Amino acid sequence: MKIYCCYTPAHEGLFRGYFLPSLPDGLPLESHRLEISGDGDFLSMEFLQCIRRKIRLIRDSLRANSGAIILWSDVDIIFQKDVRGLVQQTFDGNPDLQLLLQREAKRLPDVNTGFLALRCGAETEKFFARVEARLVTEPDKNEQAVVNDLLLRDGDPLRWDYLPWSFYARTHGWPPPRETHLYHANSTKGPDAVGQKIAQFTEFAQVKAGGLPALAWSCLRRLPARMSFLRVHDKKWG
C-alpha cells in the first residue's frame, strides 16, 4: 500500500515539519510539490489551482496501481497510528467497496476529501474523471463540494463508505476521541490558514501529552466563545 500527497510551497512547512515525520514506518510515499505561488488559504485562487492538479494526480495514481489499495492525504494531517491494517481489512471485507473518506462533521452526512483510501480500478478512475469534469464547469468550487454533490445528491454509482471516527478531523468537534488514527487540521477561517493549522497541531499534541488536565483546560478555554455563539444563536432564532 502506497500513500500519495501533493503540496505547494506555502504548505512545505506542514509537509516537512508535521506530515512527513508522522508517517507510519515503512509506508511508501509519493509526494508532488506543485509550483503554485500564494498563501494557499481556503478557496483562494492558488488553493483552487492546487485542487485541480490534485485530481489529475489522483487519476494518474489510480491508473498506475490497478487492483491495489492506495491512500491519498492532504499534508495538514498527522498520523497517530499505522492506518494500513484497518483500511486493508475494510476493503477485504467488502469486495465491491471502491472508496473510503472521512466524515466532515458529526451531524452531517457530508464527506471530507482530505484523506482518501481508494481501490484502484476503472470505476474509481471514472468517478474522479467526473469530479474533474465538474470542476471545469464549476470553477469556483473545490473538489470536496463536487464529491459531496456526486455521492450524496446526484446518486453516483460509485460504492463508498465512511472511515471510522478515529480518522479525526477538526470539524468533528472538540475534544478529539481518546483513540485516533490521524488528526486532520481542516478547520480554518480567513488568512494565515497554515498558521492556524500549526496551532491546531500544537494543541492536539499538548492534549495527547498532558492527559486529562490538558484536555480539561483546552475545553474550558473554549467556553466563552461557545457561550457567545449560543447567545447569538438564541437571538437569531428565539
Contacts in CASP RR format, 6 or more apart in sequence:
PFRMAT RR
TARGET T0000
AUTHOR 0000-0000-0000
METHOD contacts of the structure
MODEL  1
MKIYCCYTPAHEGLFRGYFLPSLPDGLPLESHRLEISGDGDFLSMEFLQC
IRRKIRLIRDSLRANSGAIILWSDVDIIFQKDVRGLVQQTFDGNPDLQLL
LQREAKRLPDVNTGFLALRCGAETEKFFARVEARLVTEPDKNEQAVVNDL
LLRDGDPLRWDYLPWSFYARTHGWPPPRETHLYHANSTKGPDAVGQKIAQ
FTEFAQVKAGGLPALAWSCLRRLPARMSFLRVHDKKWG
1 27 0 8 1.000
1 28 0 8 1.000
1 68 0 8 1.000
1 69 0 8 1.000
1 70 0 8 1.000
1 71 0 8 1.000
1 84 0 8 1.000
1 87 0 8 1.000
1 88 0 8 1.000
2 27 0 8 1.000
2 28 0 8 1.000
2 29 0 8 1.000
2 30 0 8 1.000
2 61 0 8 1.000
2 65 0 8 1.000
2 68 0 8 1.000
2 70 0 8 1.000
2 71 0 8 1.000
3 23 0 8 1.000
3 27 0 8 1.000
3 28 0 8 1.000
3 29 0 8 1.000
3 30 0 8 1.000
3 70 0 8 1.000
3 71 0 8 1.000
3 72 0 8 1.000
3 73 0 8 1.000
4 29 0 8 1.000
4 30 0 8 1.000
4 31 0 8 1.000
4 32 0 8 1.000
4 57 0 8 1.000
4 58 0 8 1.000
4 61 0 8 1.000
4 70 0 8 1.000
4 71 0 8 1.000
4 72 0 8 1.000
4 73 0 8 1.000
5 15 0 8 1.000
5 19 0 8 1.000
5 29 0 8 1.000
5 30 0 8 1.000
5 31 0 8 1.000
5 32 0 8 1.000
5 72 0 8 1.000
5 73 0 8 1.000
5 74 0 8 1.000
5 75 0 8 1.000
6 31 0 8 1.000
6 32 0 8 1.000
6 33 0 8 1.000
6 34 0 8 1.000
6 50 0 8 1.000
6 53 0 8 1.000
6 54 0 8 1.000
6 57 0 8 1.000
7 14 0 8 1.000
7 15 0 8 1.000
7 31 0 8 1.000
7 32 0 8 1.000
7 33 0 8 1.000
7 34 0 8 1.000
7 75 0 8 1.000
8 33 0 8 1.000
8 34 0 8 1.000
8 35 0 8 1.000
8 36 0 8 1.000
8 37 0 8 1.000
8 38 0 8 1.000
8 40 0 8 1.000
8 46 0 8 1.000
8 50 0 8 1.000
9 33 0 8 1.000
9 35 0 8 1.000
9 36 0 8 1.000
9 37 0 8 1.000
9 38 0 8 1.000
10 38 0 8 1.000
10 39 0 8 1.000
10 40 0 8 1.000
10 46 0 8 1.000
10 194 0 8 1.000
11 40 0 8 1.000
11 75 0 8 1.000
11 76 0 8 1.000
11 194 0 8 1.000
12 33 0 8 1.000
13 194 0 8 1.000
14 75 0 8 1.000
14 76 0 8 1.000
14 194 0 8 1.000
14 197 0 8 1.000
14 198 0 8 1.000
15 31 0 8 1.000
15 75 0 8 1.000
18 75 0 8 1.000
18 76 0 8 1.000
18 78 0 8 1.000
18 198 0 8 1.000
18 201 0 8 1.000
19 73 0 8 1.000
19 75 0 8 1.000
19 76 0 8 1.000
19 77 0 8 1.000
19 78 0 8 1.000
20 29 0 8 1.000
22 77 0 8 1.000
22 78 0 8 1.000
22 79 0 8 1.000
22 80 0 8 1.000
23 29 0 8 1.000
23 79 0 8 1.000
24 79 0 8 1.000
24 81 0 8 1.000
24 82 0 8 1.000
24 83 0 8 1.000
24 84 0 8 1.000
25 82 0 8 1.000
27 82 0 8 1.000
27 84 0 8 1.000
30 61 0 8 1.000
32 53 0 8 1.000
32 57 0 8 1.000
34 50 0 8 1.000
34 53 0 8 1.000
36 46 0 8 1.000
36 49 0 8 1.000
36 50 0 8 1.000
36 53 0 8 1.000
37 46 0 8 1.000
38 44 0 8 1.000
38 46 0 8 1.000
39 46 0 8 1.000
39 191 0 8 1.000
39 192 0 8 1.000
39 193 0 8 1.000
39 194 0 8 1.000
40 46 0 8 1.000
40 47 0 8 1.000
40 50 0 8 1.000
40 193 0 8 1.000
40 194 0 8 1.000
41 47 0 8 1.000
41 188 0 8 1.000
41 190 0 8 1.000
41 191 0 8 1.000
41 192 0 8 1.000
41 193 0 8 1.000
42 188 0 8 1.000
42 190 0 8 1.000
42 193 0 8 1.000
43 140 0 8 1.000
43 142 0 8 1.000
47 142 0 8 1.000
48 139 0 8 1.000
48 140 0 8 1.000
48 142 0 8 1.000
51 135 0 8 1.000
51 142 0 8 1.000
51 143 0 8 1.000
52 132 0 8 1.000
52 135 0 8 1.000
54 143 0 8 1.000
55 128 0 8 1.000
55 131 0 8 1.000
55 132 0 8 1.000
55 135 0 8 1.000
55 143 0 8 1.000
56 132 0 8 1.000
58 72 0 8 1.000
58 116 0 8 1.000
58 118 0 8 1.000
58 128 0 8 1.000
59 125 0 8 1.000
59 128 0 8 1.000
59 129 0 8 1.000
59 132 0 8 1.000
61 70 0 8 1.000
61 72 0 8 1.000
61 120 0 8 1.000
62 70 0 8 1.000
62 118 0 8 1.000
62 120 0 8 1.000
62 121 0 8 1.000
62 124 0 8 1.000
62 125 0 8 1.000
62 128 0 8 1.000
63 120 0 8 1.000
63 125 0 8 1.000
64 120 0 8 1.000
65 120 0 8 1.000
66 120 0 8 1.000
66 121 0 8 1.000
67 119 0 8 1.000
67 120 0 8 1.000
67 121 0 8 1.000
68 119 0 8 1.000
68 120 0 8 1.000
69 87 0 8 1.000
69 88 0 8 1.000
69 91 0 8 1.000
69 117 0 8 1.000
69 118 0 8 1.000
69 119 0 8 1.000
69 120 0 8 1.000
70 117 0 8 1.000
70 118 0 8 1.000
70 120 0 8 1.000
71 83 0 8 1.000
71 87 0 8 1.000
71 115 0 8 1.000
71 116 0 8 1.000
71 117 0 8 1.000
71 118 0 8 1.000
72 114 0 8 1.000
72 115 0 8 1.000
72 116 0 8 1.000
72 118 0 8 1.000
73 114 0 8 1.000
73 115 0 8 1.000
73 116 0 8 1.000
74 114 0 8 1.000
74 115 0 8 1.000
74 184 0 8 1.000
74 186 0 8 1.000
76 184 0 8 1.000
76 185 0 8 1.000
76 186 0 8 1.000
76 197 0 8 1.000
77 114 0 8 1.000
77 115 0 8 1.000
77 182 0 8 1.000
77 183 0 8 1.000
77 184 0 8 1.000
77 185 0 8 1.000
78 182 0 8 1.000
78 183 0 8 1.000
78 185 0 8 1.000
78 201 0 8 1.000
78 204 0 8 1.000
79 181 0 8 1.000
79 182 0 8 1.000
80 180 0 8 1.000
80 181 0 8 1.000
80 182 0 8 1.000
80 183 0 8 1.000
80 208 0 8 1.000
81 180 0 8 1.000
81 181 0 8 1.000
81 182 0 8 1.000
83 117 0 8 1.000
83 167 0 8 1.000
83 181 0 8 1.000
83 182 0 8 1.000
86 164 0 8 1.000
86 181 0 8 1.000
87 100 0 8 1.000
87 117 0 8 1.000
90 97 0 8 1.000
90 100 0 8 1.000
90 117 0 8 1.000
90 161 0 8 1.000
91 97 0 8 1.000
91 100 0 8 1.000
91 117 0 8 1.000
91 119 0 8 1.000
94 159 0 8 1.000
94 161 0 8 1.000
96 159 0 8 1.000
97 119 0 8 1.000
97 159 0 8 1.000
97 160 0 8 1.000
97 161 0 8 1.000
98 118 0 8 1.000
98 119 0 8 1.000
98 121 0 8 1.000
98 123 0 8 1.000
98 124 0 8 1.000
98 127 0 8 1.000
98 158 0 8 1.000
98 159 0 8 1.000
98 160 0 8 1.000
99 116 0 8 1.000
99 117 0 8 1.000
99 118 0 8 1.000
99 119 0 8 1.000
99 124 0 8 1.000
99 127 0 8 1.000
99 158 0 8 1.000
99 159 0 8 1.000
99 160 0 8 1.000
99 161 0 8 1.000
100 116 0 8 1.000
100 117 0 8 1.000
100 118 0 8 1.000
100 160 0 8 1.000
100 161 0 8 1.000
100 162 0 8 1.000
100 163 0 8 1.000
101 111 0 8 1.000
101 112 0 8 1.000
101 113 0 8 1.000
101 114 0 8 1.000
101 115 0 8 1.000
101 116 0 8 1.000
101 117 0 8 1.000
101 147 0 8 1.000
101 160 0 8 1.000
101 162 0 8 1.000
101 163 0 8 1.000
102 111 0 8 1.000
102 112 0 8 1.000
102 114 0 8 1.000
102 115 0 8 1.000
102 162 0 8 1.000
102 163 0 8 1.000
102 167 0 8 1.000
102 169 0 8 1.000
102 184 0 8 1.000
103 109 0 8 1.000
103 110 0 8 1.000
103 111 0 8 1.000
103 112 0 8 1.000
103 162 0 8 1.000
103 163 0 8 1.000
103 165 0 8 1.000
103 169 0 8 1.000
103 172 0 8 1.000
104 110 0 8 1.000
104 111 0 8 1.000
104 112 0 8 1.000
104 144 0 8 1.000
104 148 0 8 1.000
104 169 0 8 1.000
104 171 0 8 1.000
105 171 0 8 1.000
105 172 0 8 1.000
105 173 0 8 1.000
106 172 0 8 1.000
106 173 0 8 1.000
109 152 0 8 1.000
110 148 0 8 1.000
110 152 0 8 1.000
111 144 0 8 1.000
111 147 0 8 1.000
111 148 0 8 1.000
111 151 0 8 1.000
111 152 0 8 1.000
111 160 0 8 1.000
111 162 0 8 1.000
112 144 0 8 1.000
112 169 0 8 1.000
112 171 0 8 1.000
112 184 0 8 1.000
112 186 0 8 1.000
113 143 0 8 1.000
113 144 0 8 1.000
113 147 0 8 1.000
114 144 0 8 1.000
114 184 0 8 1.000
114 186 0 8 1.000
115 163 0 8 1.000
115 167 0 8 1.000
115 182 0 8 1.000
115 184 0 8 1.000
117 163 0 8 1.000
118 124 0 8 1.000
123 157 0 8 1.000
123 158 0 8 1.000
123 159 0 8 1.000
124 158 0 8 1.000
127 150 0 8 1.000
127 156 0 8 1.000
127 158 0 8 1.000
130 150 0 8 1.000
130 156 0 8 1.000
131 143 0 8 1.000
131 146 0 8 1.000
131 147 0 8 1.000
131 150 0 8 1.000
134 141 0 8 1.000
134 146 0 8 1.000
134 149 0 8 1.000
134 150 0 8 1.000
135 141 0 8 1.000
135 143 0 8 1.000
135 146 0 8 1.000
138 146 0 8 1.000
150 156 0 8 1.000
150 158 0 8 1.000
151 158 0 8 1.000
151 160 0 8 1.000
164 181 0 8 1.000
165 172 0 8 1.000
165 177 0 8 1.000
166 177 0 8 1.000
166 179 0 8 1.000
166 180 0 8 1.000
166 181 0 8 1.000
167 180 0 8 1.000
167 181 0 8 1.000
167 182 0 8 1.000
167 184 0 8 1.000
168 176 0 8 1.000
168 177 0 8 1.000
168 180 0 8 1.000
168 181 0 8 1.000
168 182 0 8 1.000
168 183 0 8 1.000
168 184 0 8 1.000
169 183 0 8 1.000
169 184 0 8 1.000
169 186 0 8 1.000
169 187 0 8 1.000
170 183 0 8 1.000
170 184 0 8 1.000
170 185 0 8 1.000
170 186 0 8 1.000
170 187 0 8 1.000
170 200 0 8 1.000
171 186 0 8 1.000
171 187 0 8 1.000
174 218 0 8 1.000
174 219 0 8 1.000
174 222 0 8 1.000
175 207 0 8 1.000
175 215 0 8 1.000
175 218 0 8 1.000
175 219 0 8 1.000
176 183 0 8 1.000
176 204 0 8 1.000
176 207 0 8 1.000
183 200 0 8 1.000
183 201 0 8 1.000
183 204 0 8 1.000
185 196 0 8 1.000
185 197 0 8 1.000
185 200 0 8 1.000
185 201 0 8 1.000
185 204 0 8 1.000
187 200 0 8 1.000
188 196 0 8 1.000
188 197 0 8 1.000
189 196 0 8 1.000
203 218 0 8 1.000
206 214 0 8 1.000
206 218 0 8 1.000
207 214 0 8 1.000
207 215 0 8 1.000
207 218 0 8 1.000
END
